[in-house]
Amino acid sequence: MIAGCGGNPPSNQTPISKLKERVFLSNSQANIVQIVDAQTDTLSTFTVPVTNPGKLLESADKSTTMSYSSLAHQVTAITNSTESGVGSGVSLPDSADALAISPNGQTAYAALPAFTCSGAAVVGAIQVVDLVNSALKTCLSIAGARNISLSHNGNTLLVFSDNSNTVNVINTGSLSTGPVAINSASFDHPVSAVFSADDATAFVLSCGLECGGTAAAVTAVTSVGSSSRAPGNSVALVAARVGLLNNSTLFIAGTDPVSGNGVLQTVDSSVTSAQPPITIGDGVHDTIALQGSSVFIGGRACTNRAHGCVSIYDTGSKQVFFNAASPTSQGPTSDDVTGMEAIPGRSVVYVCEGGELRIYDAGTHALQPNQIDIVGDAFDVREVF
């Protein structure tokens, strides 16, 4: 027998891509997370086996990417440095409509609108998951818990429920205290929130008429992470379902049920006035990204086939650019946007649209010439530089 020379990795060590700038892309049909070279927009041969990966979330410290399978109701943590899954994943007790991951990648939160915690009478829960040990932890009862928003520091979790004008606050460092309700006359079917950079203020988006209420609005909740939290200024909007904060400007998008048009409005972070609505594509808007001077807004179930499900608003020229639906697409939902990520240091945005990965140039507001053909179903995308 001849002893092997040094320098080769152990046979049981999984090779990694060693790409300097990586993007993880969930391919739900192929049961893998694929790794893309974000410098050259090319698909590598490296993959991470994951059961039916769908929604991807990345921890703020870039250590962990979490995948959620809507079919298996399973959460799987991926260690970014080793490009490998942690255990075999964690099965949630029911279907999750929204998830969040802690800044250190150790904890996940899932909103389960139809699940009842053990011993509780309320239908609706927040399930806390230990991603390090692949185990379920605390279950908190909140009726109809549908959407969640987590602060940048991970200390404050806001919970939004079906047909409710109440926002519940959970202190993630003291789960035993349970949720604390925030009520305000300005809340009308609140669905999400955008946190300020210092996490002191949460800009709560009320969906209003689009979600069965009366009037959309954005409301600033100050000192949101402390016991002195209180609703502050509020501004009426045409529609509000998803938002993004850039410096002191809020970009808020939704669909106006009266006109049937998608709308984008800008609001100063002082929340004293809103600019007139700008027409964008219709549908259910739940993805938004900023690249340079361009705000990308994605929709699902869009019906305007001439515009498609991607709208791009240029903050400089004040123009809106659309991506027409693929000529081969069939039906009103075939170009649903399920994932979106602006690539740092470049002028491109990766968009998972209709099961395909489409790469947009934020400068030209159009698809770039170099595209990647994904065999399977591209669902979500996250940069993991």
C-alpha positions, 0 to 999 in steps of 0.5 A: 500500500502506498500512502497518499500525499498530503494536500488533498481534502479528506474523502468525506469533505464536500468540495465547495465552489470557492467563488468570491461572489456567490448567489444561492438560487433555489431550484424547487423542481430539482431539489437543490440550491444552485450556486451562481458566480455573480461576477460573471453571471454563470451557473457553477456546477456546485449545488446544495441538496435541499428538499423542494427549496423555495423561499430563501432568507439570509442572516445579517452576518452572512453565516446562514441561508435558510430555505423553506419548502412550502410542500414539505413545510420544512425549514433547512439551514445552509452554512454559507462557508461550507455550502452544506445543509445543517442536518436534515432540516426541521419540519414545521407543524403547519404551513408558514405564510411568512418567515424571518431569520435572526441576524446570527442565523441561529433562530427562525420565526414562522407565521402559521395562520392555521395552526394552534399551539398545544393547549391553546384555543386560538388558531394562529401561531408564531413558531420559533425554530432552533436552526443550530440544533434543527429543532422546534422551540417556543410556540406563541399563540396569535390569532390569524398570524399571517405576516411578520417583520423582524428588526435589523438587530433581531430584537423586535418581531412584529406580527400582522394577522388576518382581518385585524387592525392590531399589530402584535410585538414580540420581544425575541429576547424575552419570549415568555412575556408573550406578544404585546398589542399595538392599536391605532386608529390609523391601522387598517388591515396592517400587513408589513413594516419597514424598520428604520436603520437604528430600529427605533421606528417601524413604518407600519403599512396598512393594506386598507381596501386591497386587503378588505379594509377601507383606506391604506396608510403608513404609520410611524411607530416610535420607540417600537422596541421599548415599552414606550412604543407609540403610533405617531404620524400617519399618511393616507396612501392609495395602496400599501403592501410592500415597502423599502426605506432608502435614507429618508425616503420610503418607497411603498407599493400596492394595487389600487382595487378601484382602478385596478392599477399598481401604484408606487408612492414615496413618503418622507421618513417624517411621515408628514406627506405622500407624493402623488401615486405613480402607476406600475404593474398590477398584482400582489406586490411582495418583492422590492429592491433598490439598485442604484437609482432604480427601484424594482417592484415585483408582483404575483397574479399580475393581469396586465400582459403588456406590462408584465410583473416587474416594474422599474422606477427610476428615481432620477428620470421619474420614469417607470419601465416595464418588462413585458411578459414572456411570449411563451407564457400562458395565463395571468400568473405565469410570470409571477415574481417570487424572488429578487436580489440586487447584486452588490457592486454591480448594476444588475438585479437577479429576479426569479420570474415565472420559474426562470432566473432573469438578470436585469440591467438597472442602467438600461432598465431591461434584461441584459444580453447574458442570461442563465438558463435554469433547468427546473424551477427558479424560485428565490435568490440571495447573494451570499458574498 
